[in-house]
Amino acid sequence: MADARGLHCPNCGAAANPDAGRCPYCKARLATLSCPSCFALLFDGCAYCPHCGAARSRQESVDVAATCPGCSEDLRKVDVGKTSLLECASCDGAWIDAKAFEALCADGEAQAVVLHRYADRGEVTRTAVKYRRCVRCGKMMNRVNFGRLSGTIVDVCRGHGTYLDAGELHQIVTFIRGGGMERARQRQLDELKTEQQRLQALETRARAREAMQSPSSGWDDHSFLHFLTQLDVGTKG
């Protein structure tokens, strides 16, 4: 990873820290991204990586006929590596279509390219719960904790895409590359196993009750209570 102290503003050439978000001298926007070749940190305005010379992997297009779900400003199409998204220059929110978001979550190279894109904005803060409308269909989106464990709450329209506030894309990629999806899958498996055990215990109790109620069973209340107690002990073990 590149040393942030060696980065310079692509607009005026002054030394600048990417965490500042803006150049302290000319106030140019200093959004950062990763080199698609060596993954070193470089400023968005750089045409080539200063470390390996590779062309930057970010191309901006004209504004599209869509508004930002976060602040209602116009969105612009941006290609970051192989990932296409719609970005808001006002609030730094981003819309990613469903297929592109799924591909990003599964592609380690794509994750590396976008890892630092929104890191300069720091942690995401929301003062109040606010539901947003889908860029494609206009319906209210669902708020989802990405991966169920990440703690990053994103706005999702099933089948259309995901809206992320400034900083959330970085948080999600960091979560994925830190093994978050594997932990989420393991937790889901554990929950399914626990539920299966619970259902099996309920089925066993139901069968035992039916047997006790049979005239030829020979069960009494004391025997049935003892059986249930032993069953609970075996289930917990």
C-alpha positions as CSV (number, residue, x, y, z in Angstrom):
1,M,0.0,0.0,0.0
2,A,1.2,3.4,-0.9
3,D,2.4,5.9,1.8
4,A,-0.3,8.6,2.0
5,R,2.3,11.2,2.7
6,G,3.7,10.7,-0.8
7,L,0.4,11.6,-2.5
8,H,0.0,15.0,-4.2
9,C,-3.1,16.8,-5.2
10,P,-3.7,16.1,-9.0
11,N,-5.1,19.6,-9.4
12,C,-2.4,21.9,-7.9
13,G,0.4,19.4,-7.0
14,A,0.5,20.2,-3.3
15,A,1.2,17.4,-0.8
16,A,-2.1,16.2,0.6
17,N,-3.5,13.5,2.8
18,P,-6.3,11.4,1.3
19,D,-8.1,11.4,4.6
20,A,-8.7,15.2,4.3
21,G,-11.2,14.7,1.5
22,R,-10.3,18.1,0.0
23,C,-6.9,19.6,-0.9
24,P,-6.0,22.1,1.9
25,Y,-4.8,24.6,-0.8
26,C,-7.0,24.5,-3.9
27,K,-9.9,22.7,-2.2
28,A,-10.1,20.1,-5.0
29,R,-11.9,16.9,-4.2
30,L,-9.4,14.2,-3.2
31,A,-11.4,11.0,-3.5
32,T,-9.0,8.0,-3.5
33,L,-9.0,4.6,-5.2
34,S,-6.7,1.7,-5.6
35,C,-4.5,1.0,-8.6
36,P,-6.0,-1.9,-10.6
37,S,-2.5,-3.4,-11.0
38,C,-0.5,-3.0,-7.8
39,F,-3.4,-1.8,-5.5
40,A,-1.4,1.2,-4.3
41,L,-3.4,4.2,-3.1
42,L,-3.7,7.0,-5.5
43,F,-5.9,10.1,-5.9
44,D,-9.0,9.9,-8.1
45,G,-7.7,12.7,-10.4
46,C,-4.5,10.8,-11.3
47,A,-4.4,9.4,-14.8
48,Y,-1.7,6.9,-14.0
49,C,-0.5,5.1,-10.8
50,P,2.7,6.9,-9.6
51,H,4.0,3.6,-8.3
52,C,3.7,1.2,-11.3
53,G,2.5,3.4,-14.1
54,A,-0.8,1.5,-14.7
55,A,-3.7,3.6,-16.0
56,R,-6.2,4.4,-13.3
57,S,-9.3,2.2,-13.3
58,R,-12.0,4.8,-12.9
59,Q,-14.0,6.4,-15.7
60,E,-16.8,8.9,-15.3
61,S,-19.6,9.4,-17.7
62,V,-22.3,12.0,-18.1
63,D,-25.2,12.4,-15.7
64,V,-27.9,9.8,-16.0
65,A,-31.6,10.3,-15.8
66,A,-31.7,9.3,-12.1
67,T,-31.6,11.1,-8.8
68,C,-29.8,10.2,-5.6
69,P,-32.0,8.4,-3.0
70,G,-30.1,10.2,-0.3
71,C,-30.1,13.8,-1.3
72,S,-32.1,14.0,-4.6
73,E,-29.2,15.4,-6.6
74,D,-28.3,14.0,-10.1
75,L,-26.4,10.7,-10.3
76,R,-23.5,10.1,-12.6
77,K,-22.4,6.8,-14.1
78,V,-18.9,5.7,-12.9
79,D,-16.9,2.6,-13.8
80,V,-14.4,1.6,-11.1
81,G,-12.5,-1.3,-12.5
82,K,-15.0,-3.8,-13.6
83,T,-17.7,-2.4,-11.4
84,S,-20.3,0.1,-12.8
85,L,-22.2,2.2,-10.4
86,L,-24.1,5.5,-10.2
87,E,-22.5,8.1,-7.9
88,C,-23.7,11.3,-6.3
89,A,-21.1,14.1,-6.4
90,S,-23.0,16.0,-3.7
91,C,-23.2,13.4,-0.9
92,D,-20.9,10.6,-2.2
93,G,-23.8,8.1,-2.1
94,A,-23.7,5.3,-4.6
95,W,-26.2,3.1,-6.3
96,I,-25.2,-0.4,-7.6
97,D,-27.4,-2.5,-9.6
98,A,-28.2,-6.0,-8.2
99,K,-26.0,-8.0,-10.6
100,A,-23.1,-5.6,-10.3
101,F,-23.3,-5.7,-6.5
102,E,-23.4,-9.5,-6.5
103,A,-20.3,-9.6,-8.7
104,L,-18.5,-7.1,-6.6
105,C,-19.1,-9.2,-3.4
106,A,-17.7,-12.3,-5.1
107,D,-14.7,-10.8,-6.9
108,G,-11.6,-10.2,-4.8
109,E,-9.9,-8.1,-7.5
110,A,-13.0,-5.8,-7.8
111,Q,-13.0,-5.4,-4.0
112,A,-9.4,-4.3,-4.0
113,V,-10.0,-1.7,-6.6
114,V,-12.9,0.0,-4.7
115,L,-11.6,-0.7,-1.2
116,H,-10.4,2.9,-0.6
117,R,-12.9,4.7,-2.7
118,Y,-15.0,6.1,0.1
119,A,-12.6,5.7,3.1
120,D,-11.9,9.4,3.2
121,R,-15.4,10.1,4.5
122,G,-14.9,8.3,7.7
123,E,-17.7,6.4,9.5
124,V,-21.2,6.7,8.4
125,T,-23.6,8.4,10.7
126,R,-27.4,8.7,10.4
127,T,-29.3,10.9,12.8
128,A,-32.7,9.2,12.1
129,V,-34.1,6.2,10.2
130,K,-34.9,7.3,6.7
131,Y,-36.4,5.1,4.0
132,R,-35.2,5.7,0.5
133,R,-36.8,5.1,-2.9
134,C,-35.3,2.7,-5.4
135,V,-33.6,4.4,-8.4
136,R,-35.2,2.0,-10.8
137,C,-38.8,1.5,-9.7
138,G,-39.3,4.3,-7.2
139,K,-40.7,2.1,-4.4
140,M,-39.4,2.3,-0.9
141,M,-36.4,0.1,-0.2
142,N,-35.8,-2.2,2.7
143,R,-33.0,-1.5,5.3
144,V,-30.8,-4.5,5.6
145,N,-27.8,-5.3,7.8
146,F,-25.3,-6.5,5.1
147,G,-24.3,-10.1,5.8
148,R,-26.4,-9.9,9.0
149,L,-23.1,-9.4,10.9
150,S,-21.4,-6.4,9.4
151,G,-23.3,-3.6,11.2
152,T,-23.6,-1.7,7.9
153,I,-27.2,-0.9,7.2
154,V,-27.8,-0.5,3.5
155,D,-30.9,0.3,1.4
156,V,-32.0,-2.6,-0.8
157,C,-34.6,-3.0,-3.5
158,R,-34.8,-6.7,-4.2
159,G,-34.0,-7.4,-7.9
160,H,-33.0,-3.8,-8.7
161,G,-30.1,-2.8,-6.6
162,T,-28.5,-1.4,-3.5
163,Y,-28.0,2.2,-2.3
164,L,-25.0,3.0,-0.1
165,D,-24.3,6.1,1.9
166,A,-20.8,7.6,1.8
167,G,-18.4,5.2,3.5
168,E,-20.7,2.1,3.3
169,L,-19.1,0.6,0.2
170,H,-15.7,0.7,1.9
171,Q,-17.2,-0.9,5.1
172,I,-18.8,-3.7,3.1
173,V,-15.7,-4.5,1.1
174,T,-13.6,-4.4,4.3
175,F,-16.1,-6.8,5.9
176,I,-16.0,-9.2,3.0
177,R,-12.2,-9.2,2.8
178,G,-11.9,-9.8,6.5
179,G,-13.9,-13.1,6.2
180,G,-17.2,-11.6,7.2
181,M,-19.2,-13.6,4.7
182,E,-17.7,-16.9,5.9
183,R,-18.7,-16.0,9.5
184,A,-22.2,-15.1,8.3
185,R,-22.6,-18.4,6.5
186,Q,-21.3,-20.3,9.6
187,R,-23.8,-18.5,11.8
188,Q,-26.6,-19.4,9.4
189,L,-25.6,-23.0,9.5
190,D,-25.5,-23.0,13.3
191,E,-29.0,-21.4,13.4
192,L,-30.4,-24.0,11.0
193,K,-28.9,-26.8,13.1
194,T,-30.4,-25.4,16.3
195,E,-33.8,-25.0,14.7
196,Q,-33.6,-28.6,13.4
197,Q,-32.9,-29.9,16.9
198,R,-35.8,-27.9,18.3
199,L,-38.2,-29.3,15.7
200,Q,-37.0,-32.9,16.3
201,A,-37.5,-32.4,20.0
202,L,-41.1,-31.1,19.4
203,E,-41.8,-34.1,17.2
204,T,-40.5,-36.6,19.7
205,R,-42.7,-35.0,22.5
206,A,-45.8,-35.1,20.2
207,R,-45.2,-38.8,19.5
208,A,-44.7,-39.6,23.2
209,R,-47.9,-37.8,24.1
210,E,-49.8,-39.8,21.5
211,A,-48.4,-43.0,22.9
212,M,-49.3,-42.1,26.5
213,Q,-52.9,-41.3,25.5
214,S,-53.2,-44.7,23.9
215,P,-55.2,-47.1,26.1
216,S,-52.7,-49.9,25.8
217,S,-49.6,-47.7,26.3
218,G,-49.2,-48.3,30.1
219,W,-47.8,-44.7,30.6
220,D,-48.8,-42.6,33.6
221,D,-48.2,-38.9,34.2
222,H,-45.1,-39.6,36.3
223,S,-43.5,-41.7,33.7
224,F,-44.3,-39.2,30.9
225,L,-42.8,-36.3,33.0
226,H,-39.7,-38.3,33.6
227,F,-39.4,-39.0,29.9
228,L,-39.6,-35.4,29.0
229,T,-37.0,-34.5,31.6
230,Q,-34.6,-37.0,30.1
231,L,-35.4,-35.7,26.6
232,D,-34.5,-32.1,27.6
233,V,-31.2,-33.3,29.1
234,G,-30.3,-35.2,25.9
235,T,-31.2,-32.2,23.7
236,K,-29.2,-29.7,25.6
237,G,-26.2,-32.1,25.6
